[in-house]
Amino acid sequence: MSLSKRLFLLMCFCIFPYIVYGQRVGLVLSGGGAKGIAHIGLIKALEENNIPIDYVAGTSMGAIVAAFYAMGYTPDEMLRLIKSKEFASWSTGEIDPSYIYYFRKHDPSPAFISFKLSGTKSLSNVLPESFINPLPMNLGFLELFSPYTAACHEDFDNLFVPFRAVASDVYEKKAVVFSSGDLGDAVRASMTFPLVFKPIEIDSVPMFDGGIYNNFPVDVMIRDFDPDFIIGSNVTNEKRDRQKKDVIGQIENMVMQETDYTIPEEIGISIHTDLHNYELLDFPKADEIMKKGYENTLKFIPQIKARVQREESKQERENKRESFKKKIPPLIFNDIEVTGTQSNRIKNYISRQFDLRDGDTLNIEDVKKSYYKLLSDARLDDLIPHALYNDSTQKYTLSLQGKMRPKHSIGFGGYISSGNTNLIYLDIKYQTLRALSSSLILNGYVGRSYYSGRFGARFELPTHMPTYLKINGVVSRKKYYESEELFKIEELPTFIATNESYLKIHFGTPVGIPARVEVSSGYGYLWDTYYPTNTYDYTQKADRSSYWIGISSIDFDYNTLNAPVYATEGSRYRIIGSVVYGNETYSPAWAPKQSKFRTWLQLSAKAEHYFPMLPQITIGIKGEVFASTKKRLQSYTGTIVQAPGFTPTPHSQMVFNEGFHANQYVAGGIMPIYKIIKNLQLRGEFYAFSPFRKILRGDHYNAIYADGYFTHIEFLGELSLVYKFPFATLSAFGNYYTYPSKNWNFGFALGFLLYNPRFLYP
């Protein structure tokens, strides 16, 4: 055979694969936040038309979608994931309340902001590292990406299709391309938009959103894969909006560099989807954004098919996906390592929370529960998990990189309202993390109608069954006025003032994840000053009732509510049984004082639950029962002041309404909630209250019981517009009480109305 024939046959052999298999196609996806969901629509359109995708590269949200495709996800699977409750938790930083370890949760406070005291004079101790809490994303990315990191042996060329992600090193001012390593880290680095998400460190370098330097990595696709044809999907606005006034939009304009979104015609096509009406965090609009990407791409299918002759059928694609998914090892852990701290005590404490004994294993659900247990009391500032796969055991090592919070912090906040309840709040905290973990708090409230101080100490004991010892010392004074006018300057007459000074010791243990049971005992001195009637001459001396009282209680508390005030999700069920004993001294202004020893039992049961009806509508229900063997005290006002009250709204806690106080009662109501937009709700609350026997004023200002049972029913209705800021709640309300008659109230408030716990009725 002649040399020329041999060369001809060799050339035919070399080009034969390209004739059979056609061009290799690369897909490049831009960043753009939630607008990047349109990439999923583009992929769906390509697959439905049998257009192959052989390589993927992306930036930011484009990296997320590209990674999903490289992991073998179908477009429908991608959309389901983005619409899932788990993805919402990652993108908002909100932790599923069912995972919050209630045993370790501290009492909520009205603090607006907390200052970490680390010994360095820096704004970093005050300002948050990110708007969005990174903890749910840390664990979510471990669960989502780690099996695929193991399947590809940390080489992104070994995924369902080869993959590249682009991040930014802002210190060296350059783009960084990830082709290997931990897949979750690569995606997390690529999508870390400054201030929105907390950066992770890779090789000790903080990584930020790849869109800062390269938001459309066509050059990466060409350099790493050199495909025959490139399809680019661009979801950014063609012109920057210079009028953006929201914080995220302004940050975007400041940090994002100019990017060329064109692709030379000879090597591919750039498809731009117009999404100028959508914002970076519009993930709830996933369906309509995907639809726009899908419909827009269909217009370009004829052009693409004219350039790409090769087709990949649905069956071929599914066979390839199934073949890849068989390589994915299940996420089972048989070892734990802790880094990020030099303290062996802290390492041991963190490891012990996962309760992994020799020969045992943990699944991802076990890891979730223990991870959130660790983070529930806020002693750790961050906890970054990784899964390290061991080929020999076919199991993973759970690697945890912990970052401690400074031991000292100061919180500042308060409550501003249109009534007399305006408060300034300050607290100082000290926390340690070790076998005998401890937390100390000293707080103070100062206001016109309420002031209080509390010293609290909590120790988590190194026992086999988790147990805490808590000590609370509280001093408080609450005053109620005849008037609730807005910011009146002159001194108003105080018609009731309640005072408490007490010390309590508590022992608590968990009941599963969302509940705890606590036994407590305490002793205190309580005294009330009041006038016999609200028409009394306030220039005269007030009556006084004082009590030296001991109490022992058992308290079961189940709580998955998503907020301490104005909750919209979850449940709370609480039952407290107590025995109370002590001496009452009644000192009327007009007669000698009288003393009497008293003992009684009391039982309180409360229930609150929220039912999601429609995406924007929730119905809540609340019920409360209080039973007691307590007898009437020596005066009507003393009896009614010391009787427990039904106070389901912030306003009802600010005022003293004797129509809603009794020694035994039942109460309940319904709460329809309309979520206008994220964080803004229109809330109705409608309650009924009925005492077992109503307490009445006798002819000599003594207390008597009404004839009959459940004969007096009172109603309370309130409508409020509530906006939840990250630091506080702003509300405007109007309400009506049936007692006293024509009792309409209107006002506004900023903050959380959260008092220090009361002695008899916590």
Secondary structure as GFF3:
##gff-version 3
##sequence-region A 1 762
A	DSSP	alpha_helix	3	21	.	.	.	ID=ss1
A	DSSP	beta_strand	25	29	.	.	.	ID=ss2
A	DSSP	three_ten_helix	33	37	.	.	.	ID=ss3
A	DSSP	alpha_helix	38	48	.	.	.	ID=ss4
A	DSSP	beta_strand	55	59	.	.	.	ID=ss5
A	DSSP	alpha_helix	61	70	.	.	.	ID=ss6
A	DSSP	alpha_helix	75	82	.	.	.	ID=ss7
A	DSSP	alpha_helix	85	92	.	.	.	ID=ss8
A	DSSP	three_ten_helix	97	99	.	.	.	ID=ss9
A	DSSP	three_ten_helix	102	104	.	.	.	ID=ss10
A	DSSP	beta_strand	111	117	.	.	.	ID=ss11
A	DSSP	three_ten_helix	123	125	.	.	.	ID=ss12
A	DSSP	alpha_helix	135	151	.	.	.	ID=ss13
A	DSSP	three_ten_helix	156	158	.	.	.	ID=ss14
A	DSSP	beta_strand	163	169	.	.	.	ID=ss15
A	DSSP	beta_strand	174	178	.	.	.	ID=ss16
A	DSSP	alpha_helix	183	191	.	.	.	ID=ss17
A	DSSP	beta_strand	200	202	.	.	.	ID=ss18
A	DSSP	beta_strand	205	209	.	.	.	ID=ss19
A	DSSP	three_ten_helix	210	212	.	.	.	ID=ss20
A	DSSP	alpha_helix	218	225	.	.	.	ID=ss21
A	DSSP	beta_strand	229	234	.	.	.	ID=ss22
A	DSSP	alpha_helix	247	255	.	.	.	ID=ss23
A	DSSP	beta_strand	268	272	.	.	.	ID=ss24
A	DSSP	three_ten_helix	283	285	.	.	.	ID=ss25
A	DSSP	alpha_helix	286	298	.	.	.	ID=ss26
A	DSSP	alpha_helix	301	307	.	.	.	ID=ss27
A	DSSP	alpha_helix	314	325	.	.	.	ID=ss28
A	DSSP	beta_strand	333	339	.	.	.	ID=ss29
A	DSSP	alpha_helix	344	352	.	.	.	ID=ss30
A	DSSP	alpha_helix	364	375	.	.	.	ID=ss31
A	DSSP	beta_strand	380	390	.	.	.	ID=ss32
A	DSSP	beta_strand	395	404	.	.	.	ID=ss33
A	DSSP	beta_strand	408	417	.	.	.	ID=ss34
A	DSSP	beta_strand	423	432	.	.	.	ID=ss35
A	DSSP	beta_strand	438	447	.	.	.	ID=ss36
A	DSSP	beta_strand	450	461	.	.	.	ID=ss37
A	DSSP	beta_strand	467	481	.	.	.	ID=ss38
A	DSSP	beta_strand	494	511	.	.	.	ID=ss39
A	DSSP	beta_strand	515	530	.	.	.	ID=ss40
A	DSSP	beta_strand	543	559	.	.	.	ID=ss41
A	DSSP	beta_strand	571	587	.	.	.	ID=ss42
A	DSSP	beta_strand	594	614	.	.	.	ID=ss43
A	DSSP	beta_strand	617	628	.	.	.	ID=ss44
A	DSSP	alpha_helix	636	642	.	.	.	ID=ss45
A	DSSP	alpha_helix	650	654	.	.	.	ID=ss46
A	DSSP	three_ten_helix	658	660	.	.	.	ID=ss47
A	DSSP	beta_strand	665	677	.	.	.	ID=ss48
A	DSSP	beta_strand	680	691	.	.	.	ID=ss49
A	DSSP	beta_strand	695	697	.	.	.	ID=ss50
A	DSSP	beta_strand	703	705	.	.	.	ID=ss51
A	DSSP	beta_strand	714	724	.	.	.	ID=ss52
A	DSSP	beta_strand	729	737	.	.	.	ID=ss53
A	DSSP	beta_strand	743	751	.	.	.	ID=ss54
###
